[in-house]
């Protein structure tokens, strides 16, 4: 009997509820007073216990004078418990999985090592299904040509900003002509490289002297959006410069201390 009480409590019954239900299975129908005597539940507690068993759907109330009680048959009650547990587990399985996926989306992976970063950039390009945005330097840009061409063959829209070699083509390509690459490299502290695909995934790397000083890869929607918008704006500035001429752009920022700081990344003399 002791083991039975322990096992019933595992499905959420209190000790008194367990004793009362077992007593009802053995002798019923009974009054509250009789149930207290047979179960060992104190008389001061018996009606509170009966109410809880009723809320659980474990007993029937028999209208009589005085009122009597009988148990829901064990098999029927346990089937109900099993169904409730199964429904709960099904709900939790789906809901917790969804939460887990959201958590994984927020993960930012840190990558170290030149070849590992190149491999991750290639992986993003190879995974593109609709659009691909690149802001890359040479010689890294040249390493991506074949994979970008394969993406275009899959009807992926590719737009790129390329620093350095003007002969390198990566989809619809814009070459950074206005400001020398060395000036940009000095401001950033390396060759900042960004690849983003399908509004779903992005990698941001910084190459210094042929080595990848750091790189991060993410599927976080906000970070992917920022990476993509960075490339969009860079391309648009390049297109505006081509249209209006570098002299107009110089006139805009060189005599404005705030814009000069934005462009050069340092205080003007």
N, C-alpha and C positions, 0 to 999 in steps of 0.2 A: 504493500500500500504506500509506503514511504516513497518508493521509486516512482509510482504512478503520480503522486502529488508533485514530485519534482518535474516530471515530464509535462504535466498539464501547465505548470507555471511557465514553461518555455514558450507557450503560445500566447502568453500575456495575461494569464489568470493570476490573481493574487492567491496567497495561501488559503485565505478564508473562502474565496470564490471556488477554488479547487475542491476544498472539503465539502462545500455545500452542494456542488454539482455531482460529486461522487455519491454523496448521501442520497440525493434525489434519484440517481440511477438505481440505487439499491432499494429504496423505499419511496413510493409515491402513489397517489398524491398525498401531500402532507401540508399542514399549516406552517406558518412561520415559526410558531413556538415549537412544533414537533421537529422541524428542520434544524432548529438551533440545538435541540437535545441530541439528535442523531449525528449531526456533523461536528459538534464541538465548537461551533461558532458562537461567541457570546451573544446573549439575547439583545444586548445594547447595539450590536452590530448587524444582526441578522437581516433586518429590512433594508439596510444600506447595501448589503451583499446581494440580496434578492433583486434590488433595483438594478444593480450593475450586471447581474446575470441576465436580466430581462433586456437591458440595453445591448448586450452582446448577442441576443437572440438565442440564448441557451436554455430558456425555460418557457413553459406555458403557464398562464394564470387561469385558474379554474374558478369562475364566479360561483361562490357558495357562501354559506355563513357558518363559520368564518371562511375567508378566501383560502384556497389551497393552491399548491404549486406542483407541477410535474416537469420532468426534463424533456427537452428536445432529444429524440433518440440519438445516441452517440454517433452512429454512422452518418446520419443526416447532418448533424452539427459539424462533424469533422470534414465532411465534404464541402460544407459552406466555408469553413475556415480555410481549407485547401484552395478553394476557388479565389477567395479574397487575397490569400498570399500570392497565388499565381498572378492575379491581376496586378497586384502591387509590384511584383518583381518585373512583370512585363513593362509596366509604366516606368519603373526606375531604370530598366535596361536601356530603354529608348532615350529617356530624359538625361541620364548621366552620360550616355554616349554623346549626345548633342553638346553637353557642357564640355566634355573632354575634347571634342573637335574644335570648339571655340578656343579652348586653352591652347591647343596645338597651333592654331592659326596665329596666335599672339607670340609664338616663339621666334626669337631672333638668334640665328646660328652664327657663331664666330668662326671664321676660317683663317688658317695660317698656312703659308707656303705658296710659292708662286704657281706651281703646277696645279695644286688643289684649287686655287682660285680660278685659273683658266678652265679647269674641268667643270667647275660649278657654273661658270658663265656659259659654257657650251651646253650644259644640261638645261639651262633655262631657255636658250635659243632652240634647242631640239624639242622642248616641250611646248613651244608656242603653237597656238591653234588659230588665232585671229589677228593679233597685232604684236609688234615687237619694237621696242624703243631702245636705242643704244647711244651712249656718249662714251666714246673710246679713243684711246691714243694708239699710235704705232710705237713699237711693233705688235702690240697685243691685237690691234684691229685686224692686221693681216692674218692672224691665226684663226679668225672667226669667219673669213670670207666663205669658205665652203659650206659651213653650217648655215649661214645666213641665206646662201643661194638655195639650199635644200628647203629652208623655211618658206622662201618665196615660191618654190615649186609646189608647196602645200597651200598656196594662196594666202599666206600670212602677209599682212601689210607691214613693211619694215621701213622705219625712219631712223636716221642716224646723224649724229654730230661726230665728225672725225677730226682729231687733232693730229697734225703732222702730214704724212704722205698724202698728197692730193690725188694720187692715182688710185687710192684704195676706195672701193665702192662697197657699201653695205646697204642695199636697198636704195630708197630715196635718200641720197647722201648730201649733207651740208658740211663743208669744210670750214674750220675755224680760221678765218683769214684776217680778221680785223686786228686782233692783238696777238703778238707772237706767243708761241706755246711756252717759251721760257718764262714770260711774265705771268701767265696763268699758273704754271708749275710752281713758281716762287710763292705766289699768293696762297696756293692750296697746300704747299709742302709736299708735292708729289703729283702723280698722274691720277686724278680722281676719275674713276671709271664706273659707269652705271649701265646696267642692263635690266629691263623690265618687260614682262610679257602679260598680255591678256588681262591686265588689271588684277592679276592674281599673285604674282611673284616677282621679286626684284633682288638684285645683288648690287652692293656698293663696295668698291675696292679702291685702295690707294696703292699705286705701284711707285716704288722708290728705288732708283738705281738697279732696275731689273728684278727687284724682289718685291713681293707683296707685303707691305708693312702691316696691312690689316684688310679684312673684308668681312662684311656682314650680309647674310642672306635671310630673307623674310617673306612670309605670306600674309603678314599683318596688312589689312586693307588700307589703313591710314598711311603706313610707311611706303607701300607700293604706290599709292596715289602721289605722295610727295616726290618719289623718285621719278615717276612718269612726268609729272608737271615740271620738274627741274629740266628735263630734256626738252619738253615742249617749248618752254620759255627760252632756252638756249638757242634752239633752232629759230624761233621767231625773231630774236635779237639779231641773229646772223642774217636772216632774210631782210630785216629792216635796214641793216647796215649796207647790204648789197644795193638796196633800192635807192636809199637817200645818199649813200656815200659815207666813207669814214670821217670826212671833214665835219659833216653835220653832227655825227655822234661825238667827235672830239669837242666840238663847240658846246655840246650839251653838258658834258661832265668835267672837263679839265679845269674849268674855272669855278666849279661848285665843290666846295670842300666836302660836303656830305656825299655827293655822288662819286667824288674821287676816292673817298674811303671805301665806298661800296665796290668800285671797280678794282682798285689796287690793293685793298686790304690793309692800308697803313695810312697814318696821318701825313698830310701834305706839309711840306716845309714852309 
